[in-house]
Amino acid sequence: MRRLLDIGLKLTISLGLIGYLGYQMDWPVLGRIFASTLLWPFAGAVLLFALSNLLGSMQWHLLLRVQSIPISFGQSLIFYHTGVFFNNVLLGNIGGDAMRIYDIRRLSGQASSGVAATFMDRFVGLFSTCSLALAAYLLLPDVHGLASVLIPIWLGLLVLLAAGLSRRAGFYLEALACRLLPARLSGLVGSLRASMAEYRHQYALLLGVWLLSLVVQICRVLVYWAAGLAVGMAIPLPYFICFQPIAAIIAALPISVGGLGVRENIVVELFGHLGADANLSFAMSLLGYLAGILASLLGGVAFVLRRENREQ
């Protein structure tokens, strides 16, 4: 019952935000925009999202190898795409990250190692997203005010990374967990801390993973830039690099279905500061989301393969 209520609440928020934004749109204009959408840039957006998923699975696989988890790249590819499928397509509250961790535990019996690798994967992705946006701000003086949104997040991530890789900070965190949490949860914190410590001296690997993550995030920004080209949105690429990370970070909050509605409102607001037509921004955001959905259908195939592997 609680799961159904959670799904219903998220769906209500998404539909409410889409309805609120749709009420402000000029529907005849919006209809003409969609009717004249160019197919080749939209197809490019789908391919870019698919490419980002392929590179993302490589990034996750590298992090898993540090944890000595006996998993092939093919298995990582299947599990990663299954996670993307659950995140973007299904309405349930079983997140894609939870599915990835479950698959790792089922395959290897190593729960905390899977959590550590998946957490690091998410962490590096968020850090790369913020880094790209801040770099773009340096080239665009007219949006420097928006840097105040991401600079605290970026600095906070640096502090968190230092704390996570520091032996002293890790022991302090574990001791604090033992004092404040039940024994079972504090034990999980200790196991996670020990697993995170595996990355402490992996400087070359972390640098390589970060560079790979930058390419992944660039591909995902390009998804929306290509969607903008498909609807005739004449906004330079650097602005997409600035704005999409903010929309992605806010849309990642677990308050809606796949960020639908949240992302569209943020995108319309941000591009509106440049004088972009709200109908074009709305159409661009929906097409970018649709491109992600279509690319995520590969995860449905991966899910079938995952079940077949489980039955063998």
C-alpha positions in Angstrom: 0.0 0.0 0.0 2.8 2.4 0.9 4.5 1.7 -2.5 1.2 2.6 -4.3 0.9 5.8 -2.4 4.5 6.7 -3.2 3.9 6.1 -6.9 0.6 8.0 -6.8 2.2 11.0 -5.1 5.1 11.2 -7.6 2.7 10.8 -10.5 0.4 13.5 -9.1 3.4 15.9 -8.8 4.6 15.2 -12.3 1.2 15.6 -13.9 0.5 18.7 -11.8 3.7 20.4 -12.8 3.2 19.4 -16.5 -0.4 20.6 -16.3 0.7 23.9 -14.7 3.2 24.5 -17.4 0.9 23.3 -20.2 -1.7 25.8 -19.0 0.7 28.6 -19.9 1.6 27.3 -23.3 0.1 28.4 -26.6 -1.2 25.0 -27.8 -1.6 25.9 -31.5 2.0 27.1 -31.6 3.1 24.1 -29.6 1.3 21.8 -32.1 3.1 23.5 -35.1 6.4 23.1 -33.3 5.9 19.3 -32.9 4.5 19.0 -36.4 7.6 20.6 -37.9 10.1 18.7 -35.7 13.2 17.6 -37.7 13.7 13.8 -37.3 17.5 13.6 -37.9 18.4 15.8 -34.9 15.9 13.9 -32.7 17.4 10.6 -33.9 20.8 12.0 -33.0 19.5 12.7 -29.5 18.4 9.1 -29.0 21.8 7.8 -30.2 23.6 10.3 -27.9 21.7 9.0 -24.9 22.4 5.4 -25.9 26.1 6.3 -26.2 26.1 7.9 -22.8 24.6 4.7 -21.3 27.3 2.6 -23.0 30.1 4.8 -21.6 28.3 5.0 -18.2 28.4 1.2 -18.0 32.1 1.3 -18.7 32.6 3.8 -15.9 30.6 1.7 -13.4 32.5 -1.4 -14.5 35.9 0.2 -13.7 34.7 1.1 -10.3 33.4 -2.4 -9.7 36.7 -3.9 -10.6 38.4 -2.0 -7.8 36.1 -3.8 -5.4 37.3 -7.2 -6.8 33.7 -8.1 -7.8 33.8 -11.1 -10.2 31.7 -9.5 -13.0 32.3 -9.3 -16.7 31.8 -6.2 -18.7 28.9 -7.8 -20.5 27.2 -8.4 -17.1 27.9 -4.8 -16.1 26.4 -3.6 -19.4 23.2 -5.6 -18.8 22.9 -4.5 -15.1 23.6 -0.9 -15.9 21.0 -0.7 -18.7 18.5 -2.5 -16.6 19.0 0.2 -14.0 18.5 3.0 -16.5 15.3 1.2 -17.7 13.9 1.2 -14.1 14.9 4.8 -13.6 13.4 6.2 -16.8 10.6 3.9 -17.9 8.9 2.2 -14.9 6.8 4.0 -12.4 7.7 1.9 -9.4 9.8 3.1 -6.5 12.5 0.5 -7.1 15.2 2.8 -8.4 17.7 1.8 -11.0 20.6 2.0 -8.5 18.8 -0.4 -6.2 18.4 -2.8 -9.1 22.1 -2.6 -9.9 23.1 -3.2 -6.3 20.7 -6.1 -6.0 22.2 -7.7 -9.1 25.7 -7.3 -7.8 24.7 -8.9 -4.5 22.9 -11.7 -6.3 25.9 -12.4 -8.5 28.7 -12.0 -6.0 27.2 -11.9 -2.5 29.0 -8.5 -2.0 26.4 -6.0 -1.0 28.6 -3.2 0.5 31.0 -3.4 -2.4 28.2 -2.9 -4.9 26.8 0.0 -2.8 30.3 1.6 -2.7 30.9 1.3 -6.5 27.4 2.6 -7.3 27.7 5.4 -4.9 31.0 6.4 -6.3 29.5 6.2 -9.8 26.8 8.6 -8.9 29.2 10.9 -7.0 31.6 11.2 -9.9 28.7 11.8 -12.3 27.4 14.7 -10.1 30.8 16.1 -9.7 31.4 16.0 -13.5 28.0 17.7 -14.1 28.8 20.6 -11.8 32.4 20.9 -13.2 31.1 21.2 -16.8 28.5 23.8 -15.8 31.0 25.9 -13.8 33.5 25.8 -16.7 30.8 27.0 -19.1 29.9 29.9 -16.8 33.4 31.3 -17.2 32.6 31.8 -20.9 29.2 33.3 -20.4 29.3 36.5 -18.3 25.6 37.1 -18.7 24.8 34.1 -16.5 27.4 34.4 -13.8 24.7 34.8 -11.2 23.7 31.2 -11.6 27.1 30.0 -10.5 26.1 30.7 -7.0 23.7 27.7 -7.2 26.4 25.2 -8.1 29.6 26.5 -6.4 28.4 25.4 -2.9 27.4 22.0 -4.3 30.8 21.6 -6.1 32.8 22.6 -3.0 30.6 20.3 -0.8 31.4 17.4 -3.1 35.1 18.1 -2.8 34.8 18.0 1.0 32.7 14.8 0.8 35.3 13.1 -1.4 38.1 14.1 0.9 36.2 12.8 3.9 35.3 9.6 2.1 38.9 8.8 1.1 40.4 9.9 4.4 41.2 7.1 6.9 40.8 9.4 9.9 37.5 10.9 8.7 36.2 7.4 7.9 37.0 6.0 11.3 35.3 9.1 12.9 32.2 8.6 10.7 32.0 4.9 11.7 32.4 5.7 15.4 29.6 8.3 15.1 27.4 5.7 13.4 28.0 3.2 16.2 26.9 5.8 18.7 23.8 7.1 16.9 22.5 4.1 14.8 21.2 0.6 15.6 23.8 -2.1 15.4 22.6 -3.4 12.1 22.8 0.0 10.4 26.1 1.0 12.0 27.5 -2.3 10.7 26.4 -1.4 7.2 28.1 2.0 7.5 31.3 0.3 8.6 31.2 -2.2 5.7 30.5 0.7 3.3 33.4 2.7 4.7 35.7 -0.2 4.3 34.6 -0.7 0.7 35.0 3.1 -0.1 38.6 2.9 1.3 39.5 0.7 -1.7 39.5 3.8 -3.8 41.9 5.7 -1.5 45.1 5.2 -3.5 43.5 4.6 -6.9 44.4 8.1 -8.2 45.0 7.1 -11.8 41.7 5.1 -11.9 39.7 7.9 -10.3 41.1 10.4 -12.8 40.3 8.1 -15.7 36.8 7.5 -14.4 36.3 11.3 -14.0 37.4 12.0 -17.6 35.1 9.3 -18.8 32.3 10.7 -16.7 32.8 14.1 -18.3 32.2 12.5 -21.7 29.1 10.8 -20.4 27.7 14.1 -19.1 28.6 16.0 -22.3 26.6 13.4 -24.3 23.6 13.9 -22.0 23.8 17.7 -22.5 24.1 17.1 -26.2 20.8 15.1 -26.1 18.9 18.3 -25.2 20.9 20.4 -27.6 20.0 18.0 -30.4 16.4 18.1 -29.2 16.6 21.9 -29.4 17.9 21.7 -33.0 15.0 19.4 -33.8 12.4 22.1 -32.8 14.4 25.0 -34.3 15.7 26.4 -31.0 18.6 28.7 -31.8 20.5 28.8 -28.5 24.3 28.3 -28.4 25.6 25.0 -27.0 27.4 26.7 -24.0 24.1 27.7 -22.5 22.9 24.1 -22.6 26.1 23.1 -20.8 25.2 25.8 -18.1 21.5 25.1 -17.8 21.0 21.3 -18.2 23.1 20.4 -15.2 21.0 22.5 -12.9 17.8 21.0 -14.4 19.2 17.5 -14.1 20.3 18.0 -10.4 16.9 19.3 -9.3 15.0 16.7 -11.4 17.0 13.9 -9.7 15.2 14.7 -6.4 12.9 11.7 -5.7 9.7 13.8 -5.8 8.4 13.0 -9.3 8.4 10.3 -12.0 11.7 10.4 -13.7 12.0 14.2 -13.0 9.0 14.8 -15.4 7.5 18.2 -14.8 10.3 19.4 -12.5 12.8 19.4 -15.3 10.5 21.1 -17.8 9.6 23.9 -15.4 13.3 24.5 -14.6 14.3 24.5 -18.3 11.6 26.9 -19.3 12.6 29.3 -16.5 16.3 29.2 -17.2 16.1 29.5 -21.0 13.5 32.2 -20.5 16.2 34.4 -19.1 17.7 34.4 -22.6 14.5 35.4 -24.2 13.8 31.9 -25.5 10.2 31.2 -26.4 8.6 29.1 -23.6 6.8 26.9 -26.2 10.2 26.0 -27.8 11.8 25.3 -24.4 8.9 23.1 -23.3 9.0 21.2 -26.6 12.8 20.8 -26.4 12.7 19.4 -22.9 9.9 16.9 -23.7 11.7 15.7 -26.8 14.9 15.3 -24.8 13.0 13.3 -22.2 11.4 11.2 -24.9 14.9 10.5 -26.4 16.0 9.2 -23.1 12.9 7.0 -22.8 13.5 5.5 -26.3 17.2 4.9 -25.6 16.3 3.3 -22.2 14.1 0.7 -23.9 17.4 -1.1 -24.6 17.3 -1.7 -20.8 14.1 -3.6 -21.3 16.1 -6.0 -23.5 18.9 -6.0 -20.9 16.3 -6.9 -18.2 15.2 -9.9 -20.3 18.8 -11.0 -20.7 19.4 -10.6 -17.0 16.5 -12.9 -16.2 17.7 -15.4 -18.7 21.2 -15.3 -17.0 19.5 -15.8 -13.7 17.7 -18.9 -14.8 20.8 -20.5 -16.3 
